[in-house]
Amino acid sequence: MSKTRIDFLYLDEQEMIKAGVTDMARCVDVMSEVFNLMGQGDYVMGGKNHNSHGILISFPDEPEHANMPKNGPDRRFMAMTAYLGGRFNVAGEKWYGSNRDNLGKNLPRSILMCMLNDADTGQPLVLASGNLVSAVRTGAIPGVGARYLAKKDSAVIGVVGAGPIGRTCLMSLLEVCKTARTVNIFDIYPEASNKLARFIRENYPQIKEIVISESMADCCRNADIINAATSGKAAPRFPKEILKPGVLVCLPASIDPDKEFIINESRKVVDNWRMYEAWAEELTPPFGPIMGSMGCYFKDWVDDGSLKASDIENLGDIVTGKTEGRRSDEEIIFFAMGGQPVYDVAWTFDCYKRALELGLGTKLNLWESPALF
């Protein structure tokens, strides 16, 4: 075989499933590794500060050209790029197109692919189906947060938003919080709540009580951990009066923040503060209303002088032991997350390695030797 021959592996969705892409317990452990590496600084993402979420292609409301796509709900293309060190030592990207109109075509809103490359030569290693990579790694992050920030005896989990991401987030929380026995569910669509309840009954026999709440307040009041993953124009709001002392509020999606309460009476943890600083270089302020994420509201509040950047803590620093985890059973913690390409790189890599062990995938040839000019 030629020394310059390059082959790479293609993994379709079913092969990724066989390689363990839906293994939530393992994904939580891998994401904990990621935060450990981030706390050490052994990673690079895009942008001027090497912490960008990704590069976005959006479209005009009224295109001048006949074939150009028109702006619409969730309509975009995005490349999310990263290098991750440690045992991974690989570069990669998640690339996807998104269009909410896909749902009327029996397609998912977003269609994603993940590519990994050798960090030295740049040669491709694997091209993999990415939808489950993205869904599971997103769901795993609240579990990592709960491992370090939730009360050890957390018994009640509140789920606000019972869609696919709400479900994967709950899966990670139940993997980490072995003392949980009750799940409260609130969704504006009753069928979504009922579907999630059925999923819990079928897969988590340790949960003794499932409560379909009639309001978000009812869902939250006795919860030790809350996960909010809603979509649409009405973002959830968490005033002090509906929260139990010591609650961990995980926020993988949009929020309507109670500014004074969050600033003055809660602990504020983010997945990566420098990512929100990168967004500030890429977007027009205020950032919170554009992105909807808690971390972007933190950036707005730092910019307007309401909040000190030093009051915001990175989960990576907590995982590495630079910063203390939960300090008391009384502190209320808001954990903000925005999604990072290092997650996709790490989880794709882990599945790729298992695929190699299992002999999965299709080997594709790039060239026997490069056609150099």
N, C-alpha and C positions, 0 to 999 in steps of 0.2 A: 504493500500500500504506500502511496506517495506520502512523504512527510508533510506536504503542503495540502493534502486533501482535508477538507472540512465537512464533517457531517454534524447534524444537530437533530434533536428529538422533537417530534410533534406529539402532543398529548391532547386528545379530544376530551370532552366533558366526562364521558363514562370512564375513560382511563384515569382522569384526575380523581374521580370518586373512588376507584379501586386503589389509587395511591394514597387515599386518606384525606382528601381535601375537606371533607365534612367532619373530621375528627376534632370536635371542639375542645376537648380536654387537652389534646396535644397542641392545638393552635394557641390556647391561652399560655401554655408553657413557652412556645416559640416566641410569642409576642412579648413575654417577660424577658426573654433573651434580647429581643430588639431594644427594649427600653434600657436594659443594662448597657448595651453597646452605645445607645444614644447618650446615656449619662456619662460615659467615658469619652464621648466625642468621636467614636469610631464609625462614622457614617458621613455621607455627603449627599445632599439633594440639589435641586436646580436653583437658579436665581442668583442674585448678587451676593446674598448672605448664605448661600448653599443650604437653604432650608425651605425652598418654595414647594408648595403643594403640587404645582404642575402648571403646564402651559395650556391655556384655553383658546379654542376657536369658537367664537360665537358669530351670529349672522345678523344682518340688518333687518329692521322691521319691514322695510320696503326695498328689496333688492332691485338694483338697476338691470341685472342680467337675468335672462329667462330661466336658466338652469340653476341659478344659485339658490340654495335653501333659504327659506324665510324664518326669521326668529319665531320661536314658539315655546311653550312650556317644556322645560328640561331639554331644550334642543341645543346641543353643543358637541364638539369633539374635544378630547383632552388627552395629553400625554403627561404621565406622572413618572418621573425618572429619579433613580437613586443608586448610590453605591452603599453597600453594607459590609462591614468588616467582620472580625471574629471568625468563626468557623464557616461563615457564608462566603466572605471575600469575593463578592460577585456584584456586577452592575446589572441594572435592568430597568424595565419600564412596564407600566400598565397603560394600554392605549384603548380608548373606547369612543364610541359614538352613542349619543343619547337623544331620544325623542319620545315624549309622552304619547304621541300618536301611535307608536308601536303597539301599545296595548290593544288598540282596535284591530291590529293585524295578527293577533295571537303571538306576539313577540314580547320579550322583556323590554322595559323602558331603555335600558342600556345594554349594549353588547360589547363584551370586554375580552381582550387578549393580553397575555403577559409574555414578555420576552426577557430571557436572561442571557448575559454575555460574559465571557471570560474577562476578568478585571484587568488582565495584563495585555492580552492580544486584541481583545474586542470581538473575538470570534463567537458566533451564536452557540448557545448550549441547548436551549429549549424554547419552543414556542408552544404556549399552553392556553387552553380555554380558561378564561378569567372570571366569569360571572360568580362561580362558587368561591373562588379565591377571595374575591372582593367581599362577598356577603359574609363569609365566615370570619375573615380577619377583622372586619368591622365589628361583628358581634363579639369577638374575643376581647376587645379593648376594655369594655366595662368590667369584664372578669378580672383583667389585670389590675384595674383600678381598685376593685373590691378586695382583691388579695392583700393590698397594702393600706386601704383607706376605710374599709367597712368595719363595723363592730364585729368582734369575733363570734358573738352569739346571735348574729342577725337571724331573725326568724321569719320576717314578713318582707316580701318583695312586691313593690308596686310597679306595674307595667302600664305606662301611658303611651298608647299607640301600639296596636296589636298586629301590625303588618309584618312583612318578612324580616326587616331589620330589628323590630321589637322582639321577634321570636329568637333570632340568633343572639341578640344581647342577653335575653333571659337564659338561653342555653349556657352561656359562659358564666353567668351569675350563679346558676344552679350547680355548675361544676366546681366553683370556688367555695360557695357558701353552703357547707354541708349541714348546717343547723336550720336552714330554711324549711318551713313546713306549711306556709301559707303564701299564695300568690293572689294579689288583687289585680284586676284587669279593668282598664277603662279605654274605650275607643268610641268615637262618635258613630261608628258603624257596628251595631250589635253582632252581626254575623262574624265580623273580624274577631271580636272578643270570644264568641262561642267557638270559633275555629281554633284559636290559641288554647282555650280551655281543653278542647278535645286532645290537642297535641300534648299538653301537660299530662293529662290522665293516662295517655297511651305510653308515655316515655319516662315519666318521673314519679314512680309510685311512692317516693318519700314525701311528696307533697300531699298533705292530708286535707287541705281546704283550698278551694279555688273560688274566689268571690268576683262575680261580674258587677262592678261598681256602676252606680247610676250617675256619678259625677267624678270629675278629677279629684276634687277635694276628698271624697269618700275613699278613693283609691289610695290617696297619699297619707292620710292622717295617722295611721298606725304602722306605716312602712318604715323598716330599717334601711332599706335600699330602694331607690326609685330610679327607673330607667325611662327616659322620655325620648321616643323616636317617632315623631309625627311629621306629616307633610301637609302642604296646603297653606292657605293664607293665615289661619288662626293658630299661632304658636302658643304653646302652653306657658302659663305663668305660675310661679311657685312662691306665694307670699308666706311669711313666717307662720301665720295662723294655721296653715294646713300641713305644716311639717313637724314631725316628731324630733325632739332633741336627739342629736347624734346621727341623724339620717345622712346617708351618702346619696347625692343626686347626680346621676350619670347622664350626660347630655351629648349624645352622638348626633343630634339634629338641632333644629331651630328652637329658640326660646324667646319669650317675651319677658325680659328680666325685670325683677323688682330691685331697682338699682340701689336704693339706700340700704335695704336689708342685706343684699348680697355683699355690698362694699363693707358695711359696718359690723355685720353679725355672722359672717360665714368665713370659712377657709376656702381659698381659691387655688385649684390645681388644674394644670393644663397638660395636654399630651406633649406639646413642644412650643414654648413661648416664641421662639425665633421664627416659627412658621407664620405666626400672626403678624410679626414684624415684617416678614416677607410679603404677606398680603397687603400690608399698608403701603409697600412700594409699588404694588401692582394695581391697586384699586383706588377709587376716589372716596374720601371720607364723607360721612361716617360709614364705618365698615360693618357694624352690627346689622343695620337694616338691609344691607346688600346680601350678606352671607347668612345672617340669621343665627350664627353660632355664638355660643357664650364667649369663646376666646376672642372673637372679633369685637364683642361689646367690651371686654376687658381692655382691648387696645384703644377703643374710643375713650374709655374712662381714664386711662393713663394719659392720653393726649389732652384731655380737657382738664387734667389736674385733679380729678376726683379720686384717683387711685394711684398708688405707687407701684411701679413695676416690681419692686422688691417684695411686694405683698403677694405676688403670683409665683407659685411653685411648679416646677417641672416634675412629671411623674418619673422621668429618667433619673433625676437626682434622688428621688425617694427609693427607687428600686436599687440603686447603687449604694445606698446608705449615706449619701451626702446630706440628706434631709430626712428628718424623722417622718415615719408614717403617721397613722392615727395617733393623736396625743391624748384623747380622752373619749369617754362614751357620751359626752355632751356636745362636742363640737359638730356643727353642721358643715358638711363639705360639698361644694359644687365642683364636679370634675368635668371640665370642658374638653371636647375632642373634635378634631376636624378632618381626620383621615390623612394618612401619609404614605407615600410610595414605598418607604422602607418596609412597611407591613406586607405589601404585595410581593416585593422582592424576596423577603424572608419566607413567606408561606409557599410561594411558588418553588423556591429552592428546596424547601423541605419535602414537598410533594415530588419534585423532580428526582431527588436522591432515592426516595422510596420506589419511584417508578423504575429507576435503573435496577434496583435490587430485585424487583418483581418481574423484570423483563417486559415492561409495558411500553407502549408508544410505537410510533413509526419513525424509523431513521430516514432523514432526508439529506440529500447531498447538496451542498452549496457549490463546490467545485472539486475537481481532481487536483488542479493547481490553478492559481489565479492567472487570468489573461492580462498580463501587465503590458502597458503601452510604453 
